[in-house]
Amino acid sequence: MKSHCLVLILFLIVDIYLDAERFLDALHYAKEGCHHHGDDLIFLFKLGQCYLGQGDGAKAVDQLMQYS
């Protein structure tokens, strides 16, 4: 249960930063999520959103292709 809560909190932090268009901050926490919860595909998806927000379409596609 504790691990699931930490994943949710990290996910929400990334979402808040994305909504605020603070893409570098969101990217930091999305990478943390991938590092600590690599089997959770949602963080790969969030990485793609971060890269897209920064204008790096190539990296966004790479991340989103891993998600599919």
MODELLER restraints for C-alpha pairs under 7 A, 6 or more apart:
rsr = mdl.restraints
at = mdl.atoms
rsr.add(forms.Gaussian(group=physical.xy_distance, feature=features.Distance(at['CA:10:A'], at['CA:29:A']), mean=6.75, stdev=0.5))
rsr.add(forms.Gaussian(group=physical.xy_distance, feature=features.Distance(at['CA:10:A'], at['CA:33:A']), mean=6.63, stdev=0.5))
rsr.add(forms.Gaussian(group=physical.xy_distance, feature=features.Distance(at['CA:14:A'], at['CA:26:A']), mean=4.65, stdev=0.5))
rsr.add(forms.Gaussian(group=physical.xy_distance, feature=features.Distance(at['CA:14:A'], at['CA:29:A']), mean=5.92, stdev=0.5))
rsr.add(forms.Gaussian(group=physical.xy_distance, feature=features.Distance(at['CA:14:A'], at['CA:30:A']), mean=6.13, stdev=0.5))
rsr.add(forms.Gaussian(group=physical.xy_distance, feature=features.Distance(at['CA:17:A'], at['CA:23:A']), mean=6.53, stdev=0.5))
rsr.add(forms.Gaussian(group=physical.xy_distance, feature=features.Distance(at['CA:17:A'], at['CA:25:A']), mean=6.37, stdev=0.5))
rsr.add(forms.Gaussian(group=physical.xy_distance, feature=features.Distance(at['CA:17:A'], at['CA:26:A']), mean=5.05, stdev=0.5))
rsr.add(forms.Gaussian(group=physical.xy_distance, feature=features.Distance(at['CA:18:A'], at['CA:26:A']), mean=5.88, stdev=0.5))
rsr.add(forms.Gaussian(group=physical.xy_distance, feature=features.Distance(at['CA:23:A'], at['CA:50:A']), mean=5.41, stdev=0.5))
rsr.add(forms.Gaussian(group=physical.xy_distance, feature=features.Distance(at['CA:23:A'], at['CA:53:A']), mean=6.13, stdev=0.5))
rsr.add(forms.Gaussian(group=physical.xy_distance, feature=features.Distance(at['CA:23:A'], at['CA:54:A']), mean=6.23, stdev=0.5))
rsr.add(forms.Gaussian(group=physical.xy_distance, feature=features.Distance(at['CA:26:A'], at['CA:50:A']), mean=6.37, stdev=0.5))
rsr.add(forms.Gaussian(group=physical.xy_distance, feature=features.Distance(at['CA:27:A'], at['CA:47:A']), mean=6.21, stdev=0.5))
rsr.add(forms.Gaussian(group=physical.xy_distance, feature=features.Distance(at['CA:27:A'], at['CA:50:A']), mean=5.47, stdev=0.5))
rsr.add(forms.Gaussian(group=physical.xy_distance, feature=features.Distance(at['CA:30:A'], at['CA:43:A']), mean=5.64, stdev=0.5))
rsr.add(forms.Gaussian(group=physical.xy_distance, feature=features.Distance(at['CA:30:A'], at['CA:46:A']), mean=6.17, stdev=0.5))
rsr.add(forms.Gaussian(group=physical.xy_distance, feature=features.Distance(at['CA:30:A'], at['CA:47:A']), mean=5.63, stdev=0.5))
rsr.add(forms.Gaussian(group=physical.xy_distance, feature=features.Distance(at['CA:31:A'], at['CA:47:A']), mean=6.98, stdev=0.5))
rsr.add(forms.Gaussian(group=physical.xy_distance, feature=features.Distance(at['CA:33:A'], at['CA:43:A']), mean=5.87, stdev=0.5))
rsr.add(forms.Gaussian(group=physical.xy_distance, feature=features.Distance(at['CA:34:A'], at['CA:43:A']), mean=5.62, stdev=0.5))
rsr.add(forms.Gaussian(group=physical.xy_distance, feature=features.Distance(at['CA:34:A'], at['CA:44:A']), mean=6.78, stdev=0.5))
rsr.add(forms.Gaussian(group=physical.xy_distance, feature=features.Distance(at['CA:41:A'], at['CA:67:A']), mean=5.96, stdev=0.5))
rsr.add(forms.Gaussian(group=physical.xy_distance, feature=features.Distance(at['CA:44:A'], at['CA:63:A']), mean=5.74, stdev=0.5))
rsr.add(forms.Gaussian(group=physical.xy_distance, feature=features.Distance(at['CA:44:A'], at['CA:64:A']), mean=6.77, stdev=0.5))
rsr.add(forms.Gaussian(group=physical.xy_distance, feature=features.Distance(at['CA:44:A'], at['CA:67:A']), mean=5.99, stdev=0.5))
rsr.add(forms.Gaussian(group=physical.xy_distance, feature=features.Distance(at['CA:45:A'], at['CA:63:A']), mean=6.55, stdev=0.5))
rsr.add(forms.Gaussian(group=physical.xy_distance, feature=features.Distance(at['CA:45:A'], at['CA:64:A']), mean=5.60, stdev=0.5))
rsr.add(forms.Gaussian(group=physical.xy_distance, feature=features.Distance(at['CA:45:A'], at['CA:67:A']), mean=5.84, stdev=0.5))
rsr.add(forms.Gaussian(group=physical.xy_distance, feature=features.Distance(at['CA:47:A'], at['CA:63:A']), mean=6.44, stdev=0.5))
rsr.add(forms.Gaussian(group=physical.xy_distance, feature=features.Distance(at['CA:48:A'], at['CA:59:A']), mean=6.96, stdev=0.5))
rsr.add(forms.Gaussian(group=physical.xy_distance, feature=features.Distance(at['CA:48:A'], at['CA:60:A']), mean=4.08, stdev=0.5))
rsr.add(forms.Gaussian(group=physical.xy_distance, feature=features.Distance(at['CA:48:A'], at['CA:61:A']), mean=6.72, stdev=0.5))
rsr.add(forms.Gaussian(group=physical.xy_distance, feature=features.Distance(at['CA:48:A'], at['CA:63:A']), mean=4.93, stdev=0.5))
rsr.add(forms.Gaussian(group=physical.xy_distance, feature=features.Distance(at['CA:48:A'], at['CA:64:A']), mean=5.40, stdev=0.5))
rsr.add(forms.Gaussian(group=physical.xy_distance, feature=features.Distance(at['CA:49:A'], at['CA:60:A']), mean=6.55, stdev=0.5))
rsr.add(forms.Gaussian(group=physical.xy_distance, feature=features.Distance(at['CA:51:A'], at['CA:57:A']), mean=6.70, stdev=0.5))
rsr.add(forms.Gaussian(group=physical.xy_distance, feature=features.Distance(at['CA:51:A'], at['CA:59:A']), mean=6.11, stdev=0.5))
rsr.add(forms.Gaussian(group=physical.xy_distance, feature=features.Distance(at['CA:51:A'], at['CA:60:A']), mean=4.99, stdev=0.5))
rsr.add(forms.Gaussian(group=physical.xy_distance, feature=features.Distance(at['CA:52:A'], at['CA:60:A']), mean=5.27, stdev=0.5))
